[in-house]
Amino acid sequence: MSRNFAGVLTCAVMLATATQASAQVPPPAAHPATPELQGVTSVGPDVKRLRYSYGPLVVTPGENLILIGPVTIEKPLYDGYVTRFKPDLLKADGTPPPVDVIHLHHGVWLNLTGDDATSGTPERLAASGEEKTILELPKDASGNPIYGYPVEDTDVWAVNHMLHNQTTEPETVWITYEIDYVSKTSALGQQLKPVYPVWMDVCNGEAYPVFDVKRGTGGNGEYTFPNEAPSPKRCSSGRATGEEWRVPEAGSLVWTAGHVHPGGLATDLSVKRGTQEQLLFRSEAEYFGNKPPVSWDMAMTATPNDWRAGLKPGDRLRVTATYETEIASWYESMGIMIAMFAPGEQGPDPFVTPPQTSGQVTHGHLPENDNFGGTPSGLPDPRSLPDGRTLDNRVGIFDFIYTPGNLGYPAFLGQPPVVRKGTPLRFENADAAGQIFHTITACEAPCTNSTGIGFPLANGPVDFDSGELGYGPTGFTAAANRYAYALDTNQLQANETYTYFCRVHPFMRGSFRVVE
């Protein structure tokens, strides 16, 4: 758990993958509508709450890129400790954007001057997806922090972010982060025990660590990755999974929580010692208004305040992710747990005293997740429409419209094009030149209900998915850096109408018909 500048070179390589758009993003600025986000308040003896905003970030129509830039972001300027970290995403009016409009796929806060414990990147100190888990380290009986993540005045921070603009209009947002901070020279700061992040990821080391979960796989309607992945076990990039980490020194874990995408049920952190294996914590996804696990209206459970797990050198930490597989398929899924490790601390041996494996969520329902969708839209059922035509068995994607076969405006393009069974149907993304990604993902007909965080779903009678079609730094998936997809119609039934949508822009819907 050392600190040096070796990670800066690694980050320079990461920065080189960003587009010109990321280099043109202006430096961090105060949030115009809520300048108090740059403020400082006292929340306890020697504990200050610092509020930062990173932006403005202009998210172009259809943007779905992994970006790092500008090079640095704001951080505490004096030596001390972070004891709490709360991420968020805000618009210019100070409110969070609806998740079905702007989607925080992920944000990863990096300390460029630290070495990451489990990979060759700079230290990954905090993260957030739309579940927006709050990291809060354990406190004593008086409510004072016991541990803190050390920050030095010479540290340099950056943020790796991936924002989805699910509309055709540009949006401006700010990534915000609220930090509880204790000065190293304060009375409390001299007592705090340092802890360091241990990033556990089922696809650790991947630039875009994702995997697909197909409906019907696994047992009892659940699929655990990578346990149930076919051999050789691979992530979407084709590289081997990286779910294990060997502990280099004695110490104790003091906090952890997980990250999954919609469809996710839980992440499990366990430890192996020789032939023994012990579950340390299950971070469960608690879904709120929409009880089936199909939306971002959820939160992950974190460890209780008194949770500890003592580790020995040579122990192996392991993480897995479990998704449901009865309702739909889940593409580009993640399974991540960040654990905070206190070197040298002697925690209870989990093989002697197993820790509590359940916890509590760090927040409740968030208003940005109110629109579930799935209500009637008035669009015609494509199964009742007359046959349309294709041009050489091709469907183009122009300006967020499937042409032909588009469900919705313009109506004359809505007639489902006909393709003969056995003839490949080719989809071509003409928006790709503008770095706009699209997918062709099967949904259950008629697939015409309103768009929201719970609709549409990848639940067609036959699963098919193109992967993301486009060009750019998101080109870490197996389908990336290509603009076309040829659908094999041999897997489909004749005299049936099939519907599909775009996972990046769910308001986009299309249909086609298979004939003998």
N, C-alpha and C positions, 0 to 999 in steps of 0.2 A: 504494500500500500504506500507507494512512494510518490513524490511530487517532483516533476522536472519538466523541461520544455521539449522533450522528445516527441510528445504527442502533437506538437504544432505541425511537424512535417506531414504526419498522417492526415491531419485536418486539411492541410493544403491540397492533398490529393482529393479529399472529399469535396472541397470547394471547387476544384477544377471540373467536377461533374455537373455543377450547377449551370443553368442557362444564362444568357445575357440578361434575361429578365431579372434574375436574382441579383446580378451585379448592379442593376439600375435601381434597386429598391433603396429609398433614402434611409439615412441613419435613424436610430430610434428617436422618437419625438414624444413630447407630452401629449396625452390623450386630450383632444380639444374640448370634449364635452364634460370630462370628469378629471380635472387637473389634480384632484386629490389622490389619483392613482400614483402620483409621484411623491406622495406624502409619507410622513413618519408619525406613528402614534405609539404610545406606551401601552403594553398589554400585560405587564407584570414587572416585578422587581428585576431590573437590568435587562428586560426583554423589550425590544423595539420591533414594531411591525412596519416593514418597508414595502412600498407598493411601486412596482415598475410596469411600464407598458412598452412593448416592442412593436414599432410600426411607424407610419401607416403602411400596411401591406395591401396593395391593390391586387385583388384576385381577379384575373381576367376571366371572361366567359369560358366555361368549360375547363378551367385550369385544374390540373390533377398532377402536380409536379412535386418532386422532392427537392427542396431548396435549402441552401445555407447561405445566409447573407443578410446584412453586411457581416463583416468578419467578427465583430464583437457586439455584445449587448451589455446593458448596465448591470452592475453587481455592487455589493457592499465594498466600500473603498478602504476599509480598515480591517485588521485581523480580528477574527471572531468565529462564531459558530451559527449555522442554520439549524433551527430546531423544528421548524414547520414550513411547508411549501404548498401553496394553493394556486393552481393554474386556472386560467379562464381565457375566453375569447370574446371580445366586445366590438360593437359597431361604434360609429362616431357619436351616437346619442347616449353611449354608456350602457346599452343593453346588449345581452348576448344575441347573436343572430339565430333564427330558427335553424335547427339541425338539417331540415330538409331544404335549406337555402345555402348555407355555408357549413361545411362539414370539416371539423378538425380531425383528420385521419390520425395524425400524430404530431406531437411536438416533443423533441428531445433536447434537454439542456445539457450542454457540454462544458467541461472545464478543460480548456486547451492546454493548461499547464499541469494536468494530472494524467496519470496512466490508468486506463481502465483495468479493472481487476480481471475481467474474463475475456477480453479481446485486445487487439492491437490498436484500437482507436483511442482518442482522448477520452478522459473519464466522463462517463454518462452519469450525471448526478441526479437527474429528475426527469420525469416524462409525463405525458398526458395524452389521452385520446378523448373521445366524447364522453367517456365515463367520468373524467375530471376528478380522479381520486385525490384526496388531500393527504399529504404525507405529514404525520405528526408524531414525533419521537416520544418515547415514554417519559412520564413525569413522576415525581415523588409524591408522598402523601399530602404535601403542602401545595401541590400543583406547579412546582418548579421543574423545568427540564432537567433530565439526568444526562442526556447525551446531546451531541451536536456535530453536524458535518463541518469540518474546519474550512474556512476561507481565509486566504492570505491576501494582503493588499496588492500583491504582484500577480494574482491569478487573473486569467483572461477567460471570459465566458462567451459562448456562442449558442445558437439554437438552430437545430435541424427541424424544419417544419414541412408538413404536407397538408395543404388545404384543398378541399374539393369545393369548387363553385358549381353547384348543381343547377344553375340557371344560365340563361343566355345573356345576362347583363353583368357588367363588372361590379364588384363589391369591394369596399374598403373596410378593413378590420384591424384590430390590435390584439396581439397575443399579450396577455397580462400575467404577472406572477407576483404573488404576495408572499413575503418572507418574514418569519419571526427570527430575529437576529440578536445575538448576545455578544457584546464586546469581549475580546479575550482578556482585557485588563480589568474587567469588572469583577466584583466579588463572585458572582455566579459563574462568569466565564472561566475563572481560575479553578472551578470545581467540576466543570463539564468534562465528560469522557468523550474522546473523539470516536466517531463512527464513519465508515466509508461505504459507498454503494457497491453492491455486488449485483450486476445485471445478469439475470438468468432469462434465457430466451430459447425456445425450442428450435429456432433457426439462428442461433447466435453466430455473429460474424458476417451475416448477410447484409448487404446494403439496403435491401428491401425484404425483411424477414417474414415471408408469408407462405401459406400453404392452403390447399383447397380441401374442403370437406364435402363429400358427395352424399346426397340423400340415400338412405338405405344401407349405408356402411356401418360398421361397428355392431355392437350387440345391445339389445333393449332400447333401441332408438338413440343411442349415444355412441360417439366416436372419440377416442382419445389418441391424440397425436403427441409423439411419434410412435407410441406403443403399438397401435393397430395399423400403422402405415405398412404397405407392402415392401418387402426387401428388394433391392437396397433402399433404405429409408432416405427419402429426399424431400427437400423443400421445393417451392415452385421454381426456383432458379435452376434446379437440377443438382445443387450441391447437397452434400450430406448434412444431416441435422447436427446441431451443436448444443444439445440440451444439458450436458454435464460439465461440471467445473470441479477441479481438484483443489481442495483447501490448502494454501501454502503455509499457514501458521495457526497456532491455537488462538481461539477467540470465541465470541458469542454473537449469534444473530439476535437483534433486538426489535426488528420491525420488518414486515413485508406485506405486500398486496399485489394483486394480479391485474392483468390487462387482457381482455378478449374483445372480439367484435360481436355484432348481433348474431344470435345463434349460439354464442358461447355460454357454457354453463359454469365452468370453473377452471382454475389453474391449481395444480398441486406442486408443492415444494417438498422434496424428500431428501434424505441423506443416506448414503451407502457407506458401510464400514465393513470391509471384507465381504462376507457373504450375507451380511445383514442389511436390511433396508427399513427405514422408519419414516413415516409421513410426519412432516413438521407443521405444515399448514395448508389448508384448502381455502383459497380465495374464491368465494362464490359470487356469481352474478345475480343480483337481486333485481328483477324486473318490476316496474311499478304499474302504471296504468294499463299497459298492454301485457297481460300476464304471460301469454306465450313468449318465449325468448326470441323475438323477431325484430327488435328495434333497439335504438340507443337510449331508450328511457330506462336506464338501469344504473346501478352503482356496484362496485366491487367491495367485498368485505376485506378489512385489514385486521392485523393481529391485535389482541387485547393489550392493555397497558403493561401487564405483568408478564407478557410472553417473552421467553428467552429460549435459546437453543445453543448449548455449548458444542463447539466443534474441535476436532483434533487435526493436526497436519496429516494429509493423506485422505481425509474424508472426502467423499464426492457428493456435491450437491447436484440435484437433478430436478428439472421442471417438466411438466406435461400440461397439455391443454385439452379440455373436453368440450365438445359441441354436440348439440342435438342434431339428429338426422332423420326425424320423422316428417317435419313440416316442409323443409326446403334444403337445397344445397347452399353452401356458404363458401364463396370464393375469396381469395386473398385474405385469409384469416390470420390472426396472430395469437401467440401464447407467450406472455412475458410476465416475469415477476422481478421487481426490484427489492432486494433485501439489504438492510443496513447492518454492517458487521463491525463489532467492537474488538479490535485486535488485543490479545492478551487478557481479555476478561474471561473469567471462569464461570460460564453459565451451566445450568443443569444438563447433564449428559442425556440426550434424548433417548438413548437405548436403555437407560436406567429409569429416568423420569420422563415419559413421553409428554411433550407440550400439548397445550390445548390447540386443537386443529381447526376450530371455528372462531369467527370474529363478528364484527359489526361493520356496516357500511359507514362511509365518512360523510355522506350527505344523503338527502332524500330526493324526491322528484324535482327536476329542474324545469322551469317554464319553457325553455327553448325546445323541449321535447313534447310539446302539447299536441302537435299535429301528427296524428298517427296515419291519416289517409285511409283509403279503402272504402270510401263512400261513393255511391253512384255518381258518375260524371255526365251522363247523358249521351256519351259516345255510342255509336251503333256496335252491335256484336259482330265482329268480322266474320263469324261463321255463317251469318245470314246474308252477307254481301255477295254480289256476283263476282265471277272470276276477273282478276286483273291480268296484266301482261308484264313480262319481264323483258329486258334487253339482253339477249344472250345469257339467260339465266343469271343475271346480276342484279343486285340491289345496291344502290349508292347511298352514302350518307352525306348530305349537303346541308350545311347551316342547321344542324341538329334535327334533320328530317330524314327518315328512311324513305328512299325513293326507288320504286313504288312500294305500296303496302303500309304507309304511315297511318297510324290510328290517330285521328284528330285532324286539325287544320294542316294543309288544305284538304278538304273532303275528297276532291277528285283523285287524290293519290291513295285513298284509303282502301280501294279494292285489293284484296289479297292476290299478289301475283302467283301464278301457277307454275309449278316445277314438276317434272316427271320423276317418279321414284327411281332412284339409282343415278340420277343426274346431279352432280354437285351444284349447290346454290352458293354463289360467290357474293360476299359482302365487301364493299370497298369504302374506306373512310376517306372522303375527300376533305374533311376538316383536319386531317392529321398534319398538314403542312403548317397549320397554326398551332401545333402542339396541343391539340384538343383530342383527348382520348375518348373512345366509345367502345361499347361491348355489344355483342349479340348474345343475350342470355334468356333461356326459355322460361316462360311464366305460364300459369294456368289460364286458359281461355275463359272469358273474353279479355282479361287483363286490361280493362278499360276504367277501373275505379280510380278515384283521386289519388294523387301522389302524396306520400307522407313518410314518416320514419319507419312505418310498419308495412308499407305497400309501395310497389309490387314486390313479390318474392320470387326467388329462383325455384319455382315449384311446378314447372310444366310437366305434362304426362311423360315426356322423354327429356332427360337432362341434356342440354347442350350449352356451351359457353365458349365464346371466341377468345377470352382473355382480352386485355386492353390493347386496342388497335390504335397505334400512333407512334410518335417519335419524341424522344426527350429523355431527361434524367430519370424518369420513371421506368426507363428501359431495363429494369432489373428483373422483371418477370419473364417467364418463358415466352410469352406472346409478344413481348415488347419489340419496338423498332421494326414493326411491320404494319402495313395499313390494310391488309385484306385477310379474309377468312373464308375458306371453302367448307361449307357444311355438307357432311355426308348424309344424303337423304335415304340411304339404305336402311338406317336405323329407325326410320319414321314409317307410319302407316299411310297407305294410300287412301284417298278420299277423306282426308282429315285436314283441318285448318289449324295451324300452329301459331302461337303468339310469342312475342319476345319483347325485351326491354333493354335499356342501357343501364348498367350498374353504376356508372359514373354520373349519369343524368337520368334519373328514374322516370322523369316525365316523358321521355322518349319511348314510344311503343310502336311495334310493327307486327305484321302478320304475313303469312304466305300459306299456300294450299298445295298439298301433294296429291298427284293423280297417278293412275296407272300409266 
